[in-house]
Amino acid sequence: MEASCDWRSLAERAKGADDKLLEQLRLCFVDEHFGGRLREAWEWIEQLRAAEALAVKAVGAEGVLWTKELRSFLEDPRKHLAKKLYIYALDLQRGKMSIEEFEKTGVAAARTSLNTNLRSVYQAWVFLTIVALLGSEHGARIVFPEHRHILVERSGRQRGGNIPPNLVLLLEGRGYLSFFLEAPRPIGWGDNGDLSRAWRLYVALRPDAMVYSGRVLNMVDLTRNPPIIQPDVIIECKELPDWYVRVREVRGPFARPMTGVEWRNRWLRGLWAGLADVLGVETPEEAYSVVSKRKGLRLSEPQIVKLYARIYKPRRLYLVARTKVPERVRRELEDERIIVVDDVGFSPARLKQVAEELADLADYRGAGETIEVDGETAKLLYEIASSIGEKSLSRVVKLLAKLGAARLEELRRLASEG
């Protein structure tokens, strides 16, 4: 961070000023209003970069691909926040905005960007730390995407009409785990018929992470309620110390009146039934009545987490909190069978429980004929298959397994001889 300067004096000279002065104005503005929080941001970024390096090494990845927004923030949070003031500085320069309006609008825009990116940083740290633990403790290796980069971004990856994972890991001797971050999301559609089928994904609630046992390359299943394959695990991250007192506007199907056709739609009625449980009313119709009177729906963060559990019905739902969760809130969540992992900070040891339990859920479902082996082993398997006239490698492996059961001692001797 550069030495402090007076952005107001620069603002008074803004009319007709060149780009260099406007850039200095924006940077000075960020320093004055967010200097302390920028120091915190750099500390968080340092923790995330450390987790990135560990995860890449642990699972044999080539690197991590970030969203455009988060990548810019990680490179320089000060300059990133200053970019958010660009249009407002131009309005100031042209006399379309007063200094007071610039300050009020600029603070709001920069604060929103800072909070959003810090949330993304912590969410990514939790994800990459779990990946690193799975690699170092359980021999997990990246098998998807094919380019072997861990995906944090999802830009344009749903255009083909499906929703692929951000990462699939193979745990030796256990199976696969498939990770989807901030999904489900809208998918591509070609005509009105496709749009009607895809619409449910536009309004679906979106937890931080969903994890599936097995190799799942497309989470979409439009025959289900909600229209995705039921997740085995949901992970929701909370970086703020007072997250549990905050409320959020829940849009999607709760944000507008429903037609009779929508009421007859089974998946939407099921969603409102889950909401009825969270609001403490008995029927979907009562839940709709409550929301209609409010002209929208504002839920507390604990209510939203419980709604995830009610609607998606995962086998496990973890709430990972950076700070200590009050006992009252913990009990409220645990009553819904939500596993609270709190006071995590940036300590990988605090996430070891989550990684261990995820490893236990790994499975070979969805693997088909795919077998991940090293090059020499693959060559040997092909030679065996050719010599016995067998085309299926998986059948060759099963035959070898049967042979091993019958001649275990001889196999042990051969193994000891290399």
CORKAFEN-V968162 format. One record per residue. RES is the residue in one small letter. PSI is psi in whole degrees, 0 to 359 (999 if undefined). D_FIRST is the distance of its C-alpha to the first C-alpha in whole Angstrom. Layout:
RES:PSI:D_FIRST
RES:PSI:D_FIRST
This chain:
m:135:0
e:167:4
a:148:7
s:153:8
c:167:11
d:103:14
w:333:15
r:321:18
s:325:19
l:323:18
a:325:20
e:338:23
r:10:23
a:328:22
k:116:26
g:7:27
a:161:23
d:173:22
d:327:20
k:317:17
l:320:17
l:324:17
e:317:14
q:321:12
l:313:14
r:319:13
l:319:9
c:323:10
f:314:12
v:318:10
d:316:8
e:316:11
h:337:13
f:17:11
g:312:8
g:318:11
r:336:12
l:325:9
r:319:9
e:319:13
a:316:12
w:324:11
e:317:14
w:319:16
i:320:15
e:319:16
q:320:19
l:319:20
r:323:20
a:317:22
a:321:24
e:311:24
a:317:25
l:317:28
a:315:29
v:314:30
k:318:31
a:325:34
v:8:35
g:35:35
a:163:33
e:338:32
g:190:28
v:135:27
l:120:27
w:163:24
t:157:24
k:318:23
e:311:21
l:323:19
r:317:19
s:317:16
f:319:15
l:327:15
e:318:13
d:96:10
p:328:10
r:309:8
k:327:10
h:315:13
l:324:13
a:327:13
k:328:16
k:346:18
l:4:18
y:308:19
i:320:23
y:324:22
a:323:20
l:319:24
d:323:26
l:317:24
q:323:25
r:1:28
g:14:29
k:353:30
m:137:27
s:166:27
i:320:24
e:318:25
e:321:25
f:316:22
e:313:20
k:313:23
t:319:23
g:319:19
v:316:18
a:315:21
a:315:20
a:322:16
r:317:18
t:315:20
s:317:18
l:312:16
n:318:19
t:317:21
n:324:19
l:322:18
r:316:22
s:322:22
v:313:20
y:319:22
q:316:26
a:323:25
w:315:24
v:312:27
f:309:29
l:328:28
t:318:29
i:318:32
v:315:33
a:319:32
l:320:34
l:324:37
g:313:36
s:326:36
e:335:39
h:13:41
g:26:41
a:141:40
r:145:39
i:131:38
v:348:41
f:137:39
p:163:38
e:331:40
h:0:37
r:31:35
h:136:32
i:124:31
l:124:30
v:334:28
e:159:28
r:15:32
s:120:32
g:7:35
r:358:37
q:8:39
r:335:41
g:3:44
g:6:45
n:173:44
i:102:41
p:163:40
p:161:38
n:332:34
l:139:36
v:128:39
l:145:39
l:119:43
l:121:43
e:126:46
g:359:49
r:316:48
g:202:47
y:155:44
l:131:42
s:127:40
f:131:37
f:120:36
l:134:33
e:55:33
a:160:36
p:158:39
r:167:38
p:147:40
i:164:42
g:150:43
w:151:46
g:327:49
d:185:51
n:326:52
g:316:54
d:319:51
l:319:48
s:326:51
r:326:50
a:345:47
w:325:46
r:332:46
l:338:43
y:330:41
v:10:41
a:145:41
l:148:39
r:94:36
p:170:35
d:315:32
a:141:34
m:140:38
v:137:39
y:140:43
s:131:45
g:183:46
r:100:45
v:110:45
l:357:44
n:117:44
m:351:44
v:132:46
d:94:49
l:355:50
t:351:53
r:175:52
n:102:50
p:173:47
p:43:47
i:161:46
i:136:47
q:124:47
p:151:44
d:326:44
v:141:41
i:137:38
i:121:35
e:130:33
c:141:29
k:112:28
e:339:24
l:145:24
p:334:26
d:31:28
w:327:29
y:346:33
v:357:33
r:152:31
v:156:34
r:142:33
e:121:35
v:114:37
r:216:38
g:220:41
p:345:44
f:350:44
a:357:42
r:158:46
p:153:49
m:146:51
t:169:55
g:325:58
v:318:57
e:324:54
w:327:56
r:350:58
n:120:55
r:319:55
w:321:51
l:323:50
r:322:53
g:322:52
l:317:48
w:331:49
a:319:51
g:321:48
l:324:47
a:319:50
d:316:49
v:321:46
l:351:47
g:25:50
v:169:53
e:329:55
t:159:56
p:324:53
e:321:55
e:321:54
a:317:50
y:322:51
s:319:52
v:314:49
v:321:47
s:319:49
k:330:49
r:350:45
k:47:45
g:190:42
l:121:41
r:122:38
l:150:38
s:159:36
e:318:34
p:323:37
q:321:40
i:318:38
v:318:38
k:326:41
l:321:42
y:316:41
a:319:43
r:320:46
i:312:46
y:339:45
k:53:47
p:160:45
r:325:46
r:143:43
l:119:40
y:131:37
l:114:35
v:114:32
a:135:30
r:326:26
t:177:28
k:136:31
v:129:34
p:147:36
e:322:40
r:315:41
v:320:39
r:313:39
r:320:43
e:319:43
l:318:41
e:334:43
d:336:47
e:16:46
r:30:45
i:129:42
i:117:40
v:121:37
v:99:35
d:178:32
d:38:30
v:322:29
g:231:25
f:42:24
s:111:27
p:329:29
a:330:32
r:344:32
l:3:33
k:323:36
q:315:38
v:315:37
a:319:37
e:315:41
e:328:42
l:319:41
a:323:42
d:338:46
l:353:46
a:145:45
d:158:48
y:8:50
r:139:51
g:2:50
a:334:50
g:228:53
e:6:54
t:125:51
i:121:51
e:110:48
v:167:49
d:169:48
g:316:50
e:320:53
t:318:54
a:317:54
k:317:56
l:318:58
l:319:58
y:323:59
e:318:62
i:315:64
a:317:63
s:321:65
s:333:68
i:4:69
g:32:69
e:129:66
k:333:63
s:117:61
l:324:59
s:325:58
r:324:62
v:316:62
v:319:60
k:321:62
l:320:65
l:323:63
a:319:62
k:320:66
l:320:67
g:322:65
a:326:66
a:330:70
r:50:69
l:316:66
e:320:67
e:321:68
l:321:64
r:321:63
r:317:65
l:322:64
a:322:60
s:334:60
e:357:62
g:999:59
